Amino acid sequence: VSAVIQDAVKHVNHKHQRQQLYEILHKYNKIFDTSTPTIAKTTIPHTIRTADNPPVNSRPYRGSEQQQ
């Protein structure tokens, strides 16, 4: 489990933040299924009510790192 968590937090550049995230994930590691990769599946139909507004739909576009 530790190796999986280490791999999951390696993208965090700041060492202190990476360590904090690792500790939190390690503390609650029992809620994560790391045995096999899975894809969430649900059989419950659902809707998102947007009143009279259509759903937001826009193409992705590039932006600077500051804009992100």
C-alpha positions as a Python dict, from the first residue, in 0.01 Angstrom:
ca = {
    (1, 'V'): (0, 0, 0),
    (2, 'S'): (283, 241, 81),
    (3, 'A'): (429, 203, -267),
    (4, 'V'): (92, 276, -428),
    (5, 'I'): (48, 588, -214),
    (6, 'Q'): (404, 704, -289),
    (7, 'D'): (328, 668, -660),
    (8, 'A'): (0, 858, -619),
    (9, 'V'): (163, 1161, -452),
    (10, 'K'): (482, 1184, -658),
    (11, 'H'): (333, 1459, -878),
    (12, 'V'): (319, 1702, -581),
    (13, 'N'): (624, 1925, -620),
    (14, 'H'): (637, 2080, -273),
    (15, 'K'): (803, 1832, -37),
    (16, 'H'): (607, 1935, 274),
    (17, 'Q'): (271, 1917, 93),
    (18, 'R'): (364, 1579, -58),
    (19, 'Q'): (446, 1445, 289),
    (20, 'Q'): (120, 1579, 435),
    (21, 'L'): (-83, 1423, 153),
    (22, 'Y'): (101, 1094, 194),
    (23, 'E'): (25, 1088, 567),
    (24, 'I'): (-346, 1157, 510),
    (25, 'L'): (-377, 892, 240),
    (26, 'H'): (-183, 643, 449),
    (27, 'K'): (-399, 713, 754),
    (28, 'Y'): (-715, 635, 555),
    (29, 'N'): (-569, 369, 324),
    (30, 'K'): (-840, 117, 409),
    (31, 'I'): (-1099, 316, 211),
    (32, 'F'): (-900, 276, -113),
    (33, 'D'): (-903, -46, -314),
    (34, 'T'): (-548, -71, -444),
    (35, 'S'): (-561, -443, -526),
    (36, 'T'): (-681, -401, -885),
    (37, 'P'): (-754, -105, -1110),
    (38, 'T'): (-1129, -51, -1127),
    (39, 'I'): (-1375, 165, -1310),
    (40, 'A'): (-1673, 298, -1122),
    (41, 'K'): (-2003, 152, -1237),
    (42, 'T'): (-2351, 247, -1136),
    (43, 'T'): (-2690, 115, -1235),
    (44, 'I'): (-2881, 399, -1073),
    (45, 'P'): (-3018, 645, -1330),
    (46, 'H'): (-2973, 1010, -1242),
    (47, 'T'): (-3031, 1355, -1383),
    (48, 'I'): (-2878, 1692, -1319),
    (49, 'R'): (-3146, 1958, -1316),
    (50, 'T'): (-3034, 2277, -1486),
    (51, 'A'): (-3373, 2454, -1483),
    (52, 'D'): (-3421, 2632, -1817),
    (53, 'N'): (-3048, 2647, -1885),
    (54, 'P'): (-2881, 2400, -2119),
    (55, 'P'): (-2581, 2211, -1981),
    (56, 'V'): (-2248, 2391, -2013),
    (57, 'N'): (-2059, 2249, -2308),
    (58, 'S'): (-1734, 2395, -2437),
    (59, 'R'): (-1430, 2265, -2616),
    (60, 'P'): (-1106, 2244, -2420),
    (61, 'Y'): (-849, 2507, -2504),
    (62, 'R'): (-492, 2580, -2411),
    (63, 'G'): (-412, 2838, -2150),
    (64, 'S'): (-108, 2954, -1963),
    (65, 'E'): (-13, 2793, -1633),
    (66, 'Q'): (-135, 3106, -1452),
    (67, 'Q'): (-477, 3082, -1617),
    (68, 'Q'): (-517, 2722, -1503),
}
